[in-house]
Amino acid sequence: MLRSIKKLHEASFAPIDNLITYRALPSIYLQMGALDPFLFLNHHGPQQYKPNNTGLPFGPHPHRGFETVTFILQGDIMHQDSGGYKSTIQAGGIQWMTAGSGLIHSEVSSEEFKANGGPLEILQLWLNLPGHLKMTEPKYTGLQADEIPLVSLDEDKVTVHLVSGSWGENKAPIQSLTDVQLSWIDFKEGGQLATSAPAENTLFLYVVKGKIKVNGYEAEELHLVEFYPRGEEIEIQASADSIILFGHAKPYGEKIVAYGPFVMNSEDEIQQAYQDFQEGKFGTWIA
């Protein structure tokens, strides 16, 4: 049975300083938690940076209670956090950070990118953690493009960049704490994909670029597809060269309280997060 589509949501233009940004989630129609456990998606770019630029504006800031997954489609990101992790990920790579009990991190452009400029396009997705895992130990994984398995389908007209979980017999380099299945998928015009997800799982599909038809509905770039929680089959045809972000996971069904950089289950836990951060319990930031 094809999974039926409830609504298409266009990402809103929400620039951050001079960084072109489209916010796909949350929105006026989809509050944070509506696609449990997928919380938040910012689409930065695409844009061209000139030489001698200031790069990304995401200096040191704290997080607790969830995970961030960053997809670098163009450009690069230099990550550093209070847990001692540090890396620069190039185009085609990803960063998966479990904030858990709390850390401070920055996501900025490399000195090379700031000096030379170039194209930049980045997606950042927030994944909620259930209550029993919100205080798990923080962890960071950075993967370059050649560390992410590719699954070629439909005579190479469809390419799955497998980030977490599995695709058929192919296993992803990341096995998440909550069995989140997550990939980004390239389509050449005319490419077709048939896949499935358990009916009880929340399905996540965002059109980064191009135009597709999914289960009979046309969806253009910068649109998030909201599905009803019934049906397992997903059929996608690309009307143009396209890129989508695609995933699914079991919802937790827990209360979500989000304030700034923290996502917890109660107001008291949010207040405790701020207190712990102010008392230096998120680690020491070394510039």
Secondary structure, DSSP 4 states (H G I P E B T S, - for coil): -BPPEEEEEEPEE--BTTB-EEEEES-SSS-TTTBTTEEEEEEEEEEEEPSS-----EEEEEEBSEEEEEEEEESEEEEEETTS-EEEEETT-EEEEE-TT-EEEEEE--HHHHHH-EEEEEEEEEEE--GGGTTSPPEEEEE-GGGS-EEEETTTTEEEEEEESEETTEEPSB--TT--EEEEEEE-TT-EEEEE--TTSEEEEEEEESEEEETTEEEETTEEEEE-S---EEEEEESSSEEEEEEEE-------EEETTEEESSHHHHHHHHHHHHTTTT-----
